[in-house]
Amino acid sequence: MSYHINKVEWDKGKDLLQHIRERVFVCELHIPKHIEFDSLDRSAYHILVTDDAQTPVATGRLCKDGLIGRIAVLPEHRNRSVYKSLLTYIVNLAQQQGCERVSINCILNEVERFKRNGFEQQGHVFMEAGIPRQRMQCPINLFDTKPFTLVH
């Protein structure tokens, strides 16, 4: 199966983006809706991944400051290809927007995976939506998708 990745505006793609994020974050991870959908959605760049049948299967966003977030992949499409393609697209978009670094607030058991991709820990562990997280940051020129996999 191949996947297609496109940047979409929040106002035009909101229903599709919300559907994926609700399934993953609200239903699966029990994150309250009012936390999942925040004021950054309006100003962020949003990415939508579709399968061969043009069915939406994943999404992510990039904030203007280089913060990668809201990466949500439907369970039946969680594979290395989707994550690698999505993250590579987001990092390339960040570079096009003039960002020299990207960052992500990852859950603690993903810290080592992000380190293998060129990320370094920034600051202290903090709580977000009741989940302990660590801010990770990476210069765009050091980002490496080769070893990247995520497991939910």
C-alpha positions in Angstrom: 0.0 0.0 0.0 1.2 3.5 -0.8 0.4 6.7 1.1 -0.2 10.2 -0.1 0.8 13.2 2.1 -0.5 16.7 1.7 -0.5 20.0 3.7 -4.1 21.1 4.4 -5.5 24.2 5.9 -7.3 23.8 9.2 -10.5 25.4 8.0 -10.7 23.2 4.9 -9.5 19.9 6.5 -10.8 20.3 10.0 -13.4 17.5 9.9 -10.9 14.9 8.5 -8.2 16.0 10.9 -10.5 16.0 13.9 -11.8 12.6 13.0 -8.4 11.0 13.1 -7.2 12.8 16.2 -10.4 12.0 18.1 -10.1 8.3 17.4 -6.4 8.2 18.5 -6.2 10.8 21.2 -9.7 11.1 22.7 -11.0 7.6 22.3 -7.8 5.5 22.5 -5.6 7.6 24.8 -8.5 9.3 26.8 -7.2 12.8 26.3 -10.0 15.3 26.9 -11.3 17.0 23.7 -10.8 20.5 25.2 -7.1 19.7 25.6 -6.6 17.9 22.3 -8.0 20.7 20.2 -6.3 24.0 21.1 -5.8 27.5 19.9 -2.6 26.4 18.0 -4.7 24.5 15.5 -5.8 27.7 13.7 -2.2 28.9 13.1 -0.4 25.5 12.6 0.5 23.7 9.4 -1.5 20.5 9.2 -0.6 17.4 7.3 -3.0 14.7 6.2 -2.0 11.2 5.1 -4.3 9.2 2.9 -4.1 5.7 1.5 -4.6 4.6 -2.1 -8.3 4.9 -1.8 -7.9 8.5 -0.5 -9.1 7.5 2.9 -7.5 9.7 5.7 -5.3 7.5 7.9 -2.9 9.9 9.7 -2.3 13.5 10.6 0.3 15.7 12.3 0.9 19.4 12.7 3.8 21.8 12.7 3.6 25.0 14.8 5.3 28.2 13.5 8.0 27.8 16.1 9.0 24.3 14.8 7.1 22.3 17.4 5.9 19.0 15.9 2.7 17.7 17.4 -0.6 15.9 17.2 0.8 13.0 15.2 -2.1 10.5 15.0 -2.1 7.4 13.0 -5.1 5.1 12.8 -4.2 1.6 14.4 -4.4 -0.3 11.1 -1.9 2.0 9.5 0.8 2.2 12.2 3.8 1.1 10.4 7.3 2.5 9.8 6.5 3.8 6.4 3.7 6.0 7.6 5.6 7.5 10.5 8.8 8.0 8.5 7.0 9.7 5.7 4.9 11.9 8.0 7.9 13.0 10.1 10.1 13.6 7.0 7.4 15.7 5.4 6.9 17.8 8.6 10.6 18.3 9.0 11.0 19.3 5.3 8.1 21.7 5.8 9.8 23.2 8.9 12.9 23.7 6.8 10.9 25.4 4.1 9.4 27.7 6.7 12.9 28.8 7.8 13.1 26.7 11.0 16.6 25.6 11.9 15.3 23.3 14.7 12.3 21.1 15.3 11.0 20.0 18.6 8.4 17.5 19.9 6.9 16.8 23.4 7.2 13.0 23.5 6.0 10.5 26.0 8.8 9.2 28.2 9.1 5.8 26.7 9.8 7.4 23.3 12.8 9.5 24.4 15.4 6.9 23.3 13.8 6.6 19.9 13.9 10.3 19.4 17.6 10.4 20.6 18.4 7.9 17.8 17.0 10.3 15.3 19.2 13.2 16.4 17.0 14.8 19.1 18.3 15.9 22.5 16.3 16.4 25.7 15.4 20.0 26.5 14.3 21.0 30.0 12.6 18.9 32.6 9.9 16.3 32.4 6.4 17.9 32.5 2.8 16.8 32.5 0.5 17.4 29.6 -3.0 16.0 29.6 -2.1 13.8 32.6 0.8 12.2 30.7 4.5 12.8 31.6 6.4 14.2 28.6 9.8 15.3 27.6 10.6 18.1 25.2 13.0 16.9 22.6 14.8 19.2 20.1 16.8 18.5 16.9 18.6 20.7 14.4 17.0 20.0 11.1 20.3 19.1 9.5 20.8 16.3 12.1 17.3 14.8 11.7 17.5 11.1 10.7 14.4 9.0 9.9 16.3 5.7 9.2 15.9 4.2 12.6 12.5 5.8 13.3 9.6 3.7 14.5 6.9 4.5 17.0 4.7 2.1 18.9 1.5 3.0 20.6 
